[in-house]
Amino acid sequence: MTRQMLTNLFSELSSAVKKKDHPYRYFTMASCGFNGHIRQRTMVLRDVIDANFLVAYTDKRSKKMRHIKEHNEVSLLFFNPETLTQINMIAYVEIERDKDALKKKWDKIPDYSKIDYITSDGPGTIIDHPDDIEYNDHGGNFAMLYFVPEKIEILQIKRPNHVRASFEKTNFGWEGVFITP
Protein backbone atom coordinates (compact mmCIF):
# COMPACT_ATOMS: atom_id res chain seq x y z
CA MET A 1 0.00 0.00 0.00
CA THR A 2 2.92 2.40 0.58
CA ARG A 3 3.96 1.93 -3.07
CA GLN A 4 0.50 3.12 -4.18
CA MET A 5 0.75 6.20 -1.94
CA LEU A 6 4.04 7.17 -3.59
CA THR A 7 2.68 6.51 -7.09
CA ASN A 8 -0.36 8.68 -6.29
CA LEU A 9 1.88 11.43 -4.94
CA PHE A 10 3.96 11.73 -8.10
CA SER A 11 0.80 11.56 -10.20
CA GLU A 12 -0.67 14.46 -8.19
CA LEU A 13 2.57 16.45 -8.48
CA SER A 14 2.53 15.94 -12.25
CA SER A 15 -1.07 17.17 -12.34
CA ALA A 16 -0.05 20.25 -10.35
CA VAL A 17 2.34 21.25 -13.14
CA LYS A 18 -0.51 21.29 -15.65
CA LYS A 19 -3.35 22.64 -13.47
CA LYS A 20 -2.82 26.17 -12.18
CA ASP A 21 -5.39 25.69 -9.40
CA HIS A 22 -3.94 22.42 -8.05
CA PRO A 23 -3.00 22.73 -4.36
CA TYR A 24 0.46 21.22 -4.92
CA ARG A 25 1.39 23.78 -7.60
CA TYR A 26 2.62 26.15 -4.89
CA PHE A 27 4.93 24.73 -2.25
CA THR A 28 7.15 26.01 0.52
CA MET A 29 10.92 25.59 0.33
CA ALA A 30 12.99 25.97 3.47
CA SER A 31 16.74 26.41 3.25
CA CYS A 32 19.49 27.08 5.71
CA GLY A 33 20.71 30.63 5.29
CA PHE A 34 23.81 32.34 6.51
CA ASN A 35 24.61 31.93 10.21
CA GLY A 36 22.25 28.95 10.36
CA HIS A 37 19.04 30.98 9.93
CA ILE A 38 16.19 29.05 8.32
CA ARG A 39 14.50 30.84 5.41
CA GLN A 40 11.20 29.83 3.84
CA ARG A 41 9.60 30.93 0.61
CA THR A 42 6.76 29.91 -1.66
CA MET A 43 7.75 28.53 -5.04
CA VAL A 44 5.91 27.28 -8.12
CA LEU A 45 6.25 23.68 -9.26
CA ARG A 46 7.15 23.82 -12.97
CA ASP A 47 7.89 20.21 -13.87
CA VAL A 48 8.19 16.68 -12.50
CA ILE A 49 10.70 14.42 -14.22
CA ASP A 50 9.89 10.79 -13.45
CA ALA A 51 10.05 10.41 -9.67
CA ASN A 52 13.57 11.80 -9.60
CA PHE A 53 13.39 15.57 -10.05
CA LEU A 54 11.01 18.42 -9.29
CA VAL A 55 11.70 21.64 -11.18
CA ALA A 56 11.22 25.28 -10.18
CA TYR A 57 12.46 28.59 -11.56
CA THR A 58 14.05 31.51 -9.76
CA ASP A 59 16.11 34.64 -10.24
CA LYS A 60 19.78 33.69 -9.98
CA ARG A 61 20.42 36.84 -7.91
CA SER A 62 18.03 35.77 -5.12
CA LYS A 63 19.25 34.94 -1.63
CA LYS A 64 17.97 31.40 -2.01
CA MET A 65 20.62 30.82 -4.68
CA ARG A 66 23.38 31.85 -2.28
CA HIS A 67 21.90 29.60 0.39
CA ILE A 68 21.70 26.66 -2.03
CA LYS A 69 25.30 27.16 -3.16
CA GLU A 70 26.39 27.13 0.49
CA HIS A 71 24.18 24.22 1.58
CA ASN A 72 22.13 22.46 -1.10
CA GLU A 73 19.87 20.38 1.16
CA VAL A 74 16.36 21.84 1.46
CA SER A 75 12.97 20.90 2.83
CA LEU A 76 9.88 21.10 0.62
CA LEU A 77 6.35 21.25 2.02
CA PHE A 78 3.18 20.67 0.00
CA PHE A 79 -0.35 20.74 1.44
CA ASN A 80 -3.71 19.87 -0.07
CA PRO A 81 -6.51 21.37 2.06
CA GLU A 82 -9.15 19.42 0.13
CA THR A 83 -7.75 15.99 1.01
CA LEU A 84 -5.92 17.14 4.17
CA THR A 85 -2.71 15.64 2.82
CA GLN A 86 0.71 17.01 3.77
CA ILE A 87 3.87 16.11 1.86
CA ASN A 88 7.27 16.82 3.37
CA MET A 89 10.39 16.18 1.28
CA ILE A 90 14.06 16.42 2.02
CA ALA A 91 15.79 17.13 -1.26
CA TYR A 92 19.10 18.19 -2.70
CA VAL A 93 19.13 21.02 -5.20
CA GLU A 94 21.00 20.97 -8.48
CA ILE A 95 21.26 24.19 -10.48
CA GLU A 96 20.96 23.97 -14.27
CA ARG A 97 24.27 25.16 -15.68
CA ASP A 98 23.79 24.34 -19.38
CA LYS A 99 23.23 27.68 -21.14
CA ASP A 100 21.50 26.01 -24.09
CA ALA A 101 19.04 24.21 -21.81
CA LEU A 102 18.31 27.47 -19.97
CA LYS A 103 17.77 29.36 -23.24
CA LYS A 104 15.51 26.62 -24.57
CA LYS A 105 13.36 26.77 -21.42
CA TRP A 106 13.45 30.60 -21.36
CA ASP A 107 12.14 30.75 -24.92
CA LYS A 108 9.11 28.64 -23.89
CA ILE A 109 8.12 30.87 -20.97
CA PRO A 110 5.20 33.18 -21.76
CA ASP A 111 6.20 36.84 -22.02
CA TYR A 112 3.95 37.85 -19.11
CA SER A 113 5.91 35.45 -16.84
CA LYS A 114 9.35 36.63 -17.96
CA ILE A 115 8.89 39.89 -16.08
CA ASP A 116 9.77 38.02 -12.86
CA TYR A 117 13.34 37.47 -14.06
CA ILE A 118 14.20 40.69 -15.89
CA THR A 119 14.24 43.35 -13.17
CA SER A 120 17.29 45.62 -13.27
CA ASP A 121 17.82 45.20 -9.53
CA GLY A 122 18.00 41.82 -7.86
CA PRO A 123 15.29 40.47 -5.55
CA GLY A 124 15.35 42.13 -2.13
CA THR A 125 16.74 45.46 -3.37
CA ILE A 126 15.20 48.42 -1.51
CA ILE A 127 13.08 50.70 -3.71
CA ASP A 128 11.13 53.88 -2.95
CA HIS A 129 7.87 52.75 -4.55
CA PRO A 130 6.54 49.55 -6.24
CA ASP A 131 6.26 51.46 -9.52
CA ASP A 132 10.01 52.25 -9.44
CA ILE A 133 11.00 48.82 -10.78
CA GLU A 134 13.02 48.91 -13.98
CA TYR A 135 13.42 46.01 -16.40
CA ASN A 136 16.06 44.73 -18.80
CA ASP A 137 15.03 42.90 -21.94
CA HIS A 138 16.95 39.64 -21.44
CA GLY A 139 16.75 36.39 -19.56
CA GLY A 140 20.20 36.42 -18.00
CA ASN A 141 18.84 36.19 -14.45
CA PHE A 142 16.69 33.14 -15.12
CA ALA A 143 17.68 29.98 -13.23
CA MET A 144 16.24 26.47 -13.11
CA LEU A 145 16.42 24.40 -9.95
CA TYR A 146 16.17 20.62 -9.87
CA PHE A 147 15.04 19.22 -6.53
CA VAL A 148 16.24 15.65 -6.04
CA PRO A 149 14.08 14.08 -3.31
CA GLU A 150 15.88 11.76 -0.89
CA LYS A 151 13.22 11.37 1.81
CA ILE A 152 9.47 11.84 1.63
CA GLU A 153 6.80 11.76 4.31
CA ILE A 154 3.13 11.66 3.45
CA LEU A 155 0.56 12.44 6.14
CA GLN A 156 -3.14 12.12 5.36
CA ILE A 157 -5.45 13.39 8.06
CA LYS A 158 -8.60 11.28 8.07
CA ARG A 159 -10.90 9.29 10.30
CA PRO A 160 -10.92 6.88 11.93
CA ASN A 161 -7.10 6.89 11.62
CA HIS A 162 -4.62 9.31 10.14
CA VAL A 163 -2.22 7.63 7.72
CA ARG A 164 1.47 8.48 7.65
CA ALA A 165 4.20 6.89 5.56
CA SER A 166 7.90 7.54 5.20
CA PHE A 167 9.93 6.86 2.06
CA GLU A 168 13.66 6.83 1.53
CA LYS A 169 15.51 6.62 -1.76
CA THR A 170 17.92 3.69 -1.97
CA ASN A 171 20.06 2.21 -4.72
CA PHE A 172 17.04 0.07 -5.63
CA GLY A 173 14.41 2.82 -5.75
CA TRP A 174 12.05 4.08 -3.07
CA GLU A 175 11.47 2.05 0.09
CA GLY A 176 8.44 2.95 2.18
CA VAL A 177 7.07 2.12 5.60
CA PHE A 178 4.05 3.22 7.54
CA ILE A 179 4.79 5.22 10.67
CA THR A 180 2.68 6.42 13.57
CA PRO A 181 1.00 9.74 12.73
C-alpha positions as CSV (number, residue, x, y, z in Angstrom):
1,M,0.0,0.0,0.0
2,T,2.9,2.4,0.6
3,R,4.0,1.9,-3.1
4,Q,0.5,3.1,-4.2
5,M,0.8,6.2,-1.9
6,L,4.0,7.2,-3.6
7,T,2.7,6.5,-7.1
8,N,-0.4,8.7,-6.3
9,L,1.9,11.4,-4.9
10,F,4.0,11.7,-8.1
11,S,0.8,11.6,-10.2
12,E,-0.7,14.5,-8.2
13,L,2.6,16.4,-8.5
14,S,2.5,15.9,-12.3
15,S,-1.1,17.2,-12.3
16,A,0.0,20.2,-10.4
17,V,2.3,21.2,-13.1
18,K,-0.5,21.3,-15.7
19,K,-3.3,22.6,-13.5
20,K,-2.8,26.2,-12.2
21,D,-5.4,25.7,-9.4
22,H,-3.9,22.4,-8.1
23,P,-3.0,22.7,-4.4
24,Y,0.5,21.2,-4.9
25,R,1.4,23.8,-7.6
26,Y,2.6,26.2,-4.9
27,F,4.9,24.7,-2.3
28,T,7.2,26.0,0.5
29,M,10.9,25.6,0.3
30,A,13.0,26.0,3.5
31,S,16.7,26.4,3.2
32,C,19.5,27.1,5.7
33,G,20.7,30.6,5.3
34,F,23.8,32.3,6.5
35,N,24.6,31.9,10.2
36,G,22.2,28.9,10.4
37,H,19.0,31.0,9.9
38,I,16.2,29.0,8.3
39,R,14.5,30.8,5.4
40,Q,11.2,29.8,3.8
41,R,9.6,30.9,0.6
42,T,6.8,29.9,-1.7
43,M,7.8,28.5,-5.0
44,V,5.9,27.3,-8.1
45,L,6.3,23.7,-9.3
46,R,7.2,23.8,-13.0
47,D,7.9,20.2,-13.9
48,V,8.2,16.7,-12.5
49,I,10.7,14.4,-14.2
50,D,9.9,10.8,-13.4
51,A,10.1,10.4,-9.7
52,N,13.6,11.8,-9.6
53,F,13.4,15.6,-10.0
54,L,11.0,18.4,-9.3
55,V,11.7,21.6,-11.2
56,A,11.2,25.3,-10.2
57,Y,12.5,28.6,-11.6
58,T,14.0,31.5,-9.8
59,D,16.1,34.6,-10.2
60,K,19.8,33.7,-10.0
61,R,20.4,36.8,-7.9
62,S,18.0,35.8,-5.1
63,K,19.2,34.9,-1.6
64,K,18.0,31.4,-2.0
65,M,20.6,30.8,-4.7
66,R,23.4,31.8,-2.3
67,H,21.9,29.6,0.4
68,I,21.7,26.7,-2.0
69,K,25.3,27.2,-3.2
70,E,26.4,27.1,0.5
71,H,24.2,24.2,1.6
72,N,22.1,22.5,-1.1
73,E,19.9,20.4,1.2
74,V,16.4,21.8,1.5
75,S,13.0,20.9,2.8
76,L,9.9,21.1,0.6
77,L,6.4,21.3,2.0
78,F,3.2,20.7,0.0
79,F,-0.3,20.7,1.4
80,N,-3.7,19.9,-0.1
81,P,-6.5,21.4,2.1
82,E,-9.1,19.4,0.1
83,T,-7.7,16.0,1.0
84,L,-5.9,17.1,4.2
85,T,-2.7,15.6,2.8
86,Q,0.7,17.0,3.8
87,I,3.9,16.1,1.9
88,N,7.3,16.8,3.4
89,M,10.4,16.2,1.3
90,I,14.1,16.4,2.0
91,A,15.8,17.1,-1.3
92,Y,19.1,18.2,-2.7
93,V,19.1,21.0,-5.2
94,E,21.0,21.0,-8.5
95,I,21.3,24.2,-10.5
96,E,21.0,24.0,-14.3
97,R,24.3,25.2,-15.7
98,D,23.8,24.3,-19.4
99,K,23.2,27.7,-21.1
100,D,21.5,26.0,-24.1
101,A,19.0,24.2,-21.8
102,L,18.3,27.5,-20.0
103,K,17.8,29.4,-23.2
104,K,15.5,26.6,-24.6
105,K,13.4,26.8,-21.4
106,W,13.5,30.6,-21.4
107,D,12.1,30.8,-24.9
108,K,9.1,28.6,-23.9
109,I,8.1,30.9,-21.0
110,P,5.2,33.2,-21.8
111,D,6.2,36.8,-22.0
112,Y,3.9,37.8,-19.1
113,S,5.9,35.5,-16.8
114,K,9.4,36.6,-18.0
115,I,8.9,39.9,-16.1
116,D,9.8,38.0,-12.9
117,Y,13.3,37.5,-14.1
118,I,14.2,40.7,-15.9
119,T,14.2,43.3,-13.2
120,S,17.3,45.6,-13.3
121,D,17.8,45.2,-9.5
122,G,18.0,41.8,-7.9
123,P,15.3,40.5,-5.6
124,G,15.4,42.1,-2.1
125,T,16.7,45.5,-3.4
126,I,15.2,48.4,-1.5
127,I,13.1,50.7,-3.7
128,D,11.1,53.9,-2.9
129,H,7.9,52.8,-4.5
130,P,6.5,49.6,-6.2
131,D,6.3,51.5,-9.5
132,D,10.0,52.3,-9.4
133,I,11.0,48.8,-10.8
134,E,13.0,48.9,-14.0
135,Y,13.4,46.0,-16.4
136,N,16.1,44.7,-18.8
137,D,15.0,42.9,-21.9
138,H,17.0,39.6,-21.4
139,G,16.8,36.4,-19.6
140,G,20.2,36.4,-18.0
141,N,18.8,36.2,-14.5
142,F,16.7,33.1,-15.1
143,A,17.7,30.0,-13.2
144,M,16.2,26.5,-13.1
145,L,16.4,24.4,-10.0
146,Y,16.2,20.6,-9.9
147,F,15.0,19.2,-6.5
148,V,16.2,15.6,-6.0
149,P,14.1,14.1,-3.3
150,E,15.9,11.8,-0.9
151,K,13.2,11.4,1.8
152,I,9.5,11.8,1.6
153,E,6.8,11.8,4.3
154,I,3.1,11.7,3.5
155,L,0.6,12.4,6.1
156,Q,-3.1,12.1,5.4
157,I,-5.5,13.4,8.1
158,K,-8.6,11.3,8.1
159,R,-10.9,9.3,10.3
160,P,-10.9,6.9,11.9
161,N,-7.1,6.9,11.6
162,H,-4.6,9.3,10.1
163,V,-2.2,7.6,7.7
164,R,1.5,8.5,7.7
165,A,4.2,6.9,5.6
166,S,7.9,7.5,5.2
167,F,9.9,6.9,2.1
168,E,13.7,6.8,1.5
169,K,15.5,6.6,-1.8
170,T,17.9,3.7,-2.0
171,N,20.1,2.2,-4.7
172,F,17.0,0.1,-5.6
173,G,14.4,2.8,-5.8
174,W,12.1,4.1,-3.1
175,E,11.5,2.1,0.1
176,G,8.4,3.0,2.2
177,V,7.1,2.1,5.6
178,F,4.1,3.2,7.5
179,I,4.8,5.2,10.7
180,T,2.7,6.4,13.6
181,P,1.0,9.7,12.7
